[in-house]
Amino acid sequence: MPRSSALKPARAFRPASDPFKIGRPVPVAVQVGFWTLLLLSIIQAVTVVWSLAVFDWDGYMAEWVHSFERDGQELQVTPEIAIATVVFGVVVSAISIALRVAFTLLLRRGFNWARIVATVLFGALLLPPYILDGIAILVMALAIAGIVLVWLPQSNAFFRDVKQDRIAHKAKQFS
């Protein structure tokens, strides 16, 4: 049964018949930086899952569920509030890991704006942690290495050239 022309999507929403592909080799610095930042995100995801698996709920509840007085008013931290703080932390961690992965993947495709956003997101990992342990030191070292690699001169040239290639591709596509 033939489809009605009224059911066809508008031209603006169809994928381009000639999508842009990076036609130049990705420099080693960008590739290593990409894999370093991706590995960092995987380590963080595993750390979150592992932390939940070994989390001492009884100790946490004993420490955080209590009453206290503030400004002459008695306040309580209920079990629900204590659990909500953990859930909130896990959700924020999952979102930040997903954002880092997404911008790392876009960075690999040559988007300079994604490199800038990824630098900010991974740079936030360099803020002082609450506990400076082996994992925190590894995370900081990987973040520094990945950020430095994607900003080396050969990386800058790659992002600049890909931007020019994208502009030329769009000009050719719309002319």
C-alpha positions in Angstrom: 0.0 0.0 0.0 1.6 3.3 -1.1 2.1 5.9 1.6 0.3 9.2 1.4 2.5 12.3 0.8 0.9 13.8 3.9 2.5 11.2 6.0 6.1 11.8 4.8 8.3 13.7 7.1 9.3 17.2 6.2 12.7 17.6 4.3 14.2 19.4 7.3 13.8 16.3 9.5 15.3 13.8 7.1 18.9 12.7 7.6 21.3 14.3 5.3 22.0 12.3 2.2 25.7 13.2 2.4 26.5 13.2 6.2 29.8 14.7 7.3 32.6 12.2 8.1 36.0 13.1 9.4 38.2 12.5 6.4 41.5 13.0 8.1 43.3 10.7 10.6 42.6 11.4 14.3 46.0 12.3 16.0 47.3 9.9 18.5 47.1 12.6 21.3 43.3 12.9 20.7 42.8 9.1 20.5 44.8 8.5 23.7 43.0 11.5 25.4 39.7 10.1 24.3 40.4 6.6 25.7 41.8 8.1 28.9 38.7 10.2 29.6 36.5 7.3 28.6 38.4 5.0 31.0 38.0 7.6 33.7 34.3 7.6 33.3 34.2 3.8 33.4 36.2 3.8 36.6 33.8 6.3 38.1 30.8 4.2 37.1 32.4 1.0 38.6 33.2 3.0 41.8 29.6 4.1 42.2 28.3 0.6 41.7 30.9 -0.8 44.1 30.2 1.8 46.7 26.5 0.9 46.7 27.3 -2.8 46.9 29.4 -2.5 50.0 27.6 0.5 51.6 27.0 0.1 55.3 23.4 1.1 55.5 23.1 0.3 59.3 26.1 2.5 60.1 24.9 5.2 57.8 21.4 5.2 59.3 22.8 5.1 62.9 24.9 8.1 62.2 22.5 10.3 60.2 19.1 9.6 61.6 18.8 11.8 64.7 17.2 14.9 66.2 18.9 18.2 66.7 18.0 21.7 67.7 18.5 24.7 65.5 17.4 28.3 66.3 15.3 26.9 69.2 13.4 24.5 67.0 13.7 20.7 67.1 14.4 19.1 63.8 14.7 15.5 62.8 16.6 13.7 60.0 14.2 10.8 59.2 15.3 7.5 57.6 13.5 8.7 54.4 15.6 11.8 54.3 18.8 9.9 55.0 18.0 7.4 52.1 17.0 10.3 49.8 20.5 11.9 50.2 22.1 8.6 49.1 19.7 8.3 46.1 20.3 11.9 45.2 24.1 11.4 45.3 23.8 8.3 43.0 21.5 10.1 40.6 23.9 13.1 40.4 26.8 10.8 39.9 25.1 8.8 37.1 24.1 12.1 35.3 27.6 13.5 35.6 29.1 10.2 34.3 26.7 10.1 31.4 27.4 13.7 30.5 31.2 13.1 30.6 30.8 10.0 28.3 28.6 11.9 25.9 30.9 14.9 25.6 33.9 12.6 25.3 32.3 10.8 22.4 31.5 14.1 20.7 35.1 15.3 21.3 36.3 12.2 19.4 34.1 13.3 16.5 36.0 16.6 16.3 33.6 19.0 18.0 35.7 21.7 19.6 32.8 22.9 21.8 32.5 19.3 23.2 36.2 19.5 24.0 35.7 22.7 26.0 32.7 21.3 27.9 34.5 18.0 28.5 37.4 20.0 29.9 35.2 21.8 32.3 33.4 18.5 33.4 36.6 16.6 33.9 38.3 19.6 35.4 35.7 19.5 38.1 37.1 16.2 39.2 40.3 18.0 40.1 38.6 19.9 42.9 39.7 18.6 46.3 38.0 15.3 47.2 36.6 14.5 50.7 38.9 11.5 51.0 42.3 11.5 49.2 42.7 7.7 48.6 44.2 5.7 45.8 41.1 5.9 43.6 40.9 9.7 44.0 44.6 10.1 43.0 44.0 7.8 40.0 41.0 9.8 38.9 42.9 13.1 39.3 45.9 11.7 37.3 43.7 10.4 34.5 41.7 13.7 34.3 44.9 15.7 34.1 46.4 13.4 31.4 43.2 13.3 29.3 42.7 17.1 29.5 46.3 17.8 28.6 46.2 15.3 25.7 43.2 16.9 24.0 44.8 20.4 24.3 48.2 19.6 22.8 49.2 21.5 19.6 48.5 18.5 17.3 45.0 18.2 19.0 44.4 21.9 18.4 45.3 21.6 14.8 43.0 18.5 14.4 40.0 20.4 15.9 40.7 23.5 13.8 41.0 21.4 10.6 37.8 19.4 11.3 35.9 22.7 11.9 37.1 24.0 8.5 36.1 20.6 6.9 32.6 20.9 8.5 32.2 24.4 7.2 33.3 23.4 3.7 30.9 20.4 3.8 28.0 22.5 4.8 28.8 25.1 2.1 28.9 22.3 -0.5 25.7 20.7 0.8 23.7 23.9 0.7 25.1 25.4 -2.5 
